[in-house]
């Protein structure tokens, strides 16, 4: 499929996704959990971060490899989302997610496979579709938690990791805007808000688990790494450091997800 066909198909899906009803009958519920959906949100935002990194520097081999890894895992997990019977709203969310993902996957794979010496391709349509899919996963997770709020009791570390990914994503998006001289005061305010929320919640995790035999160490490590990120944020936009923010952000995500596995 050519780039033009991919973009056309992607635009069509974005325009008409909300009008598309599921045609397949529901299959057995495989017990969707907020934790599983949260992990897919993490993968999806990691994919977005790596797409942004390639937009900044198309020669970034590490971002290209990570992007391909993200795609591989999402290609396994997104199509395996179960259809939900007995809940029309949930079924529509999953059905639109399943319909949107193949086009996103092919477009992202095409980008990852382009020769490194090529010019960075326009990614705004792809990023718009990814943001739409990210929103659907969030709504689906929130819907499950509304009915069974106790399922979200032990997801604090993963939620904090996702907040870190969103912060990295916003920083990289602003870096690209600055490079194109498309400055955004609202975008900078959003970045500052995300940073404030992240620092506050990380401090609360430190207070809550500071005495834990195992979780205290990765939290302390995350706090130390956060100080490097915070210093980089304070220099923006005069001195953008996108690779540093993405690299340290990824380190924090790994430490927080490792702490989650201890519970």
N, C-alpha and C positions, 0 to 999 in steps of 0.2 A: 504494500500500500504506500502510495506516494505521500509526501508531506502535505500537499494540497488536499488530498483525500482525507488524511487524518484530521487536519484542522477543520475541514468541512463537517466531517462526522461528529467531531467533538463539539463544534458550535451548535449543530442540530440537537445534540443531546442536552446541552446546557439550556437551549431555548424551550425544549418541549418535555424535559424530564418530569416535571411536576404534573403533566397531563397524561403520562404513560401509566397504565394500570398493569398489574401483574397478570400474565396470561397463564403461567404455570400453576398447577394446583399445589397447595402447601404440602411439604413432606414432614416427616417426624421431627419434632422439636429436639434439637441437640443441646438444649440448655445453654443459650447465650448468657454469658455472665458479664458484669461490668468490667471485671479484670481483663477478660479476653478482648473486649472492645477497646479498653484503655491501651492495651499493648498494640493494637492495630493503629490507634491514634498516634502512638509514639513512633511506630514505623513510618507512618504517612508523613509526619512532620519531619522526621529524619530525611525522608526522600525530598521534601520541599527544601530543607536546608542545603542538601547537596546539589540540587538544581540551581539554587541561588549561587552557591560557590562556583559552579561551572559558568554561570553567567558573568561572574566577576573575573574568572580566569579559566578559560576553556582548556588550558594545559594542566589543570589540577588533576593528576592521576588518582590521588587518594579519594577525592570527591567522586570521580567517575566509578571507581571500584565499589565504594560504599553505596552509590546510587544503584548499581547493578545488584548488590546484595539486598538492599531494601526492596527492590522490585521483585527479586526472587521469593522473598518471604511473603510479601503481600500477594503475589500471584498464587501462592499456596493457601493463604488464609482468607482473603476476601471472597473468592468464589465458593469457599466452603462454609460461608455464613448460612445458617439454616433458615428456611422459610418459617414464619410464625403463623400458626393457625389460631383462629379465635380472636385475633386483634388486628383489625383492618389497618390502623395507622402504622403499627409496627411492620406489618407485611409490606406496606407501600414504601416505608423507609428502606427496608432491606431490598425490595425489588428494584428501586431506583439506584441503590448502591451497586447492586450486581450488574445493572445495565450500563452504568457509567464507567465502571472499572476497566473493562477490556479496552475501551478507546484510550483511556488515560495510560494504561499499561503499554500499549503499542506505541503511543506518541513518546512516552518517556524512554522506552527501550530504543526507539529510533535515535533520540537525542544522545543517549549514552553510547551508542555505537558509532556516532560520527567520528571521523578522524580528528585527532587532537589539533591538527593544524588548521582546521576549519574555523570560520568565524562563529561565535556563539549564536545559535539560532534564537529567534524570537520565542519567548516562553510565556508571554502574558496569558494566552488562552489556556495553556496547560496549567499554569498556576491558579487561574480562576477555577478550573474544573477541580483541581486538588483541594482548593479551599472549600468548594461546595461539598465535596465528598467528606472532608474533615468535619464539616458542620453536621452532616447526616449521621456520622458515627457518634458525635457528641450528643445529638438529640436522641439517638437510639439508646445510648448509655444512660442518659438522664431519665428516659422513659422507664427503663428497667428499675432504676433506683427509686423512682417515685412509688412503684408498687412494692418494692422490697428494699427499703432503705438500709437494712442491716447488712446487705451485701457490699456496701461501700465502706464499712468500718475499718478495714485493713488496707486501704488503697492510698493512704497518705503519701507514701514514698513514690509511688508511680504517678500520682497526681502532681507532685512536686517536680518529678522528672519531665512530665509533659509541659509544665509551666516553663521549665528551662528551655525545652525545644521551641516553644512558642516565642520566647524572648530572643533566642538565636535567629529564628526565622524573621522576626520583625527587624532585628538589627541588620541582617543581610539585605532585606528588602529596602531599608532606608539607605544602605550603602550604595545599592544600585541606583536608587533615585538621585542620590548626591552626584554620582558619576555622570548621570544624564542631566544634571543641573535641574532636576525636578524636585525642588526642596519641599518638605512637608512638615509644617509645624505640628499638625495633628498627629502625624506619625511619630514624631519625637516625643510628644506627650504620652502617646500610647506606650512607647518604649520605656519611658521613665516610670509609668504606672506599673508595667509588668515587672520592672526591676525592683520597685518598692514592695510589691506583693511577694515576689520570690524571696527577698531578703527577710521579710517579716515571717513568712511561713517556714523558712529554713531555720530561723532562730527558734521558733516554736518546736520544731522537730528536735532541735538540739536540747532544749529544755526538757522535752518529754522523754527522750531516749538517751540523754547524756550519761546515765548510769547503767545503761544496758550492757551486758557482758560482750555482746558482739556488734550490735548496731551502732554503738557510740563511735567506733573508729571510722567507718565510712562517712558518717555524718560530719565528723571533725574534718576529714579530708575534703568533703564537699564544701565546707565552710572556708577552708584555706584556698581552694580553687576559685571559689566565688569572689574572693578578694582580688584576684588577678583580673577576673572578668569585670568587676566593678570599676577597677582602675581604667580598663579599656573603654568602658561605657562613658566614663567622665571625660575622655579625650575626644569623643565624637561630637561633631563631624570633622573637626580640624585634623584629626589623625585617625582615620578609620583603620581598624585591624580585624577584618572579617574572618580571616583564617584562624587567628588567635581565639576569637569569640567562639567560633564553631568547634575548634579543637577542645578548648577547656569546657565548653558546654557539653560536649560529648563525654568528657571525663566525668563530669558531675552526674550525667544521666546513668552512666555505668555504675557509679558508686551508690546512687540512690536505688537503682534496680537490684543491686546486690544486697542492700539492706532490706529491701522488700522480701527477698527470698528467705530471710531469717525468721519470718513470721508465718 
